[in-house]
Amino acid sequence: MTRKLLNDGDSSSVSKVPQTGTGNAPEAGSNWRTLLVIQPRSKIRQHIVPAAHGYAFEIKASSHFRIVDLHGQQVVDFMAWALPYNTGAEHFSASYTRYALGGLAPPKAGESLYTNRDRRMFTLVADTVKTHDSLFMACNPGFYARQGEPGHRSCATNMAEAMAPWGMKHWSEVIDPFNVFQNTPYYTLKGLNCSKPGDYVEMKAEMDAVCSVSSCPFERDGFNGGKATEIAVVFEEVEDEAASEDP
């Protein structure tokens, strides 16, 4: 399949990106909207995820997507499950990814995230931050209750809400995340933030998957810049090639 290479600042493609969700990002500029590679039959979708909330989307093998920090210093929890979802049997695995990469360092461009069946799930193709985490769990209601904040929004509940259309029933079904833009080696809450407005990571799917993201709601002691902010995802919706053939 032929692909078209886009310059990251190609404004001609920006105007063609349909937007869903609400909000804007005056700090981020417009370059983050343009995927590096698109397929001929793909439609590019953009979704603004509200601060401290989640969103899920399907992606086909060989398609690209971006996770974007619109305002800076925002950690994004990322999880994914192989399609068809069924009971979520095959999913992203932080531990298999650490094993495959031979340590705790985050994947670099050209390296992959792996499933719990030791299969490549996504490959990083572009990364403006190069600092991520695969050690920390997703914050959940029990975590906030222990912090004296029962009822606080959490990444686990954000993921469960976003994944409900695929059959997820409770936040306890979520998996360990890939924490995008989290600078774990410098462990002070404020020091965990390392991204700037418009920073992104772009990945290529190695299998059909449903992906879920959460704008992490944790705001204590300077984490997430002291206030959770909206994020964006940009992804390809690829038409079925056989269905697109002329009769």
Protein Blocks (a to p, Z undefined) as FASTA:
>chain_A
ZZddddfklmklmmmmccededddfknommlmpcfbdcfkbccddddddehiacddddde
hiacddddfkgoiacddddddddfklomaccdfklmmmmnopabdcdehiacddfkopaf
bdcfbdfklpacfkbccddfklmmmnopghiacfklmmmmmmmmnopabfklpccdddeh
iafklccfklmpcbdehiacddddfbdcdddddddfbfgehiahhpacdddddddddddf
klmpcZZ
